[in-house]
Amino acid sequence: MSDMMKRIGDLLKQQPELVDVAVKPYYRPESLDANESSLAIVPMAPPKQASFGSDRALQKELTYQMNIEASSKSKVTEIALAVERVLNELGFVQLNGGLDEYFIETKRYVDARRYRGRSPLYDIDY
């Protein structure tokens, strides 16, 4: 069985810009200090069948939201650029919309971007 979210997370953790960033699936851990940077990989929908041939799905379409939180805007931008680079290498593209805000309550900048991509051909066990 394939796990694209784990694959994305593993690739992101290997990036030099993200060594001090908590990369986790689904949510930012509450145990992190307020000044620690985080990246949550959130699936936006279950994998969907795509690219059909001979009445069979040949690929899966996957959509994820990347929730970035950091205490400085420059750190958020640095993380977002690393995420974009890794996801583009995997064939994902950024979707419209998202979030780019500063939350006074948490004193953190938040950037949320959605990406959609497809599994490799014939890799449909998601």
Secondary structure, DSSP 8 states (H G I E B T S, - for coil): ---HHHHHHHHHHTSGGGTTSEEEESS--TTS-TTS-EEEEEESS--EEEEEETTEEEEEEEEEEEEEEESSHHHHHHHHHHHHHHHHHTT-EE-S--EEEEETTTTEEEEEEEEEEE--TT----
